[in-house]
Amino acid sequence: MCREFGRSEDELPDLKKIQNFVGNYRRRHMGGTDARLAIKKMIGEILFSGKEDNHEPFTFAWKYDTYGNAAVGTESDSDPFLVGITTKNLLLQVSRDPKTFVMHVDGTYKLNNLEYPIVVVGLSDRARTFHLLALFVTSHQTETQFHEVFSALRWIYYRVTGSALQVAYVMGDADHAQFNALADVFGCDSPFRYLMCFFHVEVKLVEKTRRLPSDLALLVTADVYDLHFSCSNDEFKVRKLVTLTRWGLTSGLEYFTAYFKAQWLTGKFSA
């Protein structure tokens, strides 16, 4: 950087000075702030009214006060923060046969000053294309909070389309709070099949095979990938039987086999 601009290190300002400048510029010109009142003002300025253009972003929430303002919470354990943002066009993407898409739910972190989780909700279609539906900023990841996320999503979808949001397949990770909230909000009138995110399975697979001899680790990893790439439920059942039989005859896989069967082949997160 110094060579690029023809400067020496002695001419560079202190890091603190640069950070202060960037922070001030962001607040004055880019709208970045973590002040509660300023955030509520920003949310209120683009709160859903129904008059938005199809591509115009708007905010929404699950709770509203008596004046129609979004009650986004105070960030405390008793009153968590929650706000959603989307557009009409994004929501309209899910107006299709629920059996033709998979709804995805996942969280990402450290995208804001307070490092609040961002819950991403989208869908993938038969063309293997991902379409964003909505983003939620939340201060907590409890079952109650996820319940409000999915309830707010169904509510705003109904307000925009006049129809109930229906899903047949949902993909997520092994999060009990998220799973229970999905089952409660959608399961009552839109029964769905929960699909496990394979990348989550991969992470757990690496953790559980670290203490195995390398040949056994390679064996179970290859078998799990074969299960994943099954083209039908019938093919999966055949491969599962072959895999479990092979593992049962292989010394040293007793503990791993018991873990895999309990975690991934039975119960709410089963394949």
C-alpha positions, 0 to 999 in steps of 0.5 A: 500500500505504501509503495502504491501511493509513494508514501513511507510508513512514517507518514501513515496516520495512527490506526485509531485515527483511521478507524475514527474517520471510517466510523464517522464517514459511515454514520454521516454518509452511509447510515450505519449506526447501532443506536437503538432510536436511530435503528427504529427510525430507519425501520419505521421509514420503510415499514411495510404499507402495501403500497411499495413497488415490487422491487422496493425493499421494506421492513416488517415484524411480528409484533406491532404497537397500538399505533401500527409501529413495528415493536422490534424489541429492546434486545433483552432476554425478555424482549428480543430484537427482531426485524425482517426485510424483503420485497414483494418480488422476492416473496412472489417467487414462492407462489408455486407448487410447494413440491417444486422447491425446497425452502432453506433456513440458515443463519450467518454472523458478524454482518453487523456491529452487534454481531446479531445473527442474520437468519436467511430464508430462501428457496432452491428450485429444480434448476438448482437456483437459489432465490432469497425470500427474506432476511431477519436480524435477531438478537436471540436464537431461541425457539420463541424467536424462531417461532416469531421469524417464521410467523412473521414470514407467513404473515407478510406473505399473506399480506402481499399475496392473499394466500397462505405460504405452503412448503413441502420441503425445508432444509436446515441444520440440526438445531432443535429450536429452529426445527420445533418452531418450523414444525409449529408454524408450518406443520399445522396446515402445511406438513413438510419433510425436513431435509438435513443440510449436508454441509452440517453433516460433513462438519460433524462427520469430520469431528467424529472421524478424527480419532479413527484410523485413516483407513476407517475414516476414509471408508465411512466418509465414502459411504456417507457420500454414497448415501448422500448421492442416492437418486431415490428413497428406494436407492437410499434404503438399499445403500443404507442397508449395505453400509450398515452391514459393512460397518457392523462387520468392521472392527473399530466402527462400533461407536461411530455406527451407533452414533450415526444411526442415532443422530442421522438415521433415526429421530427428527433429523434422520435422512 
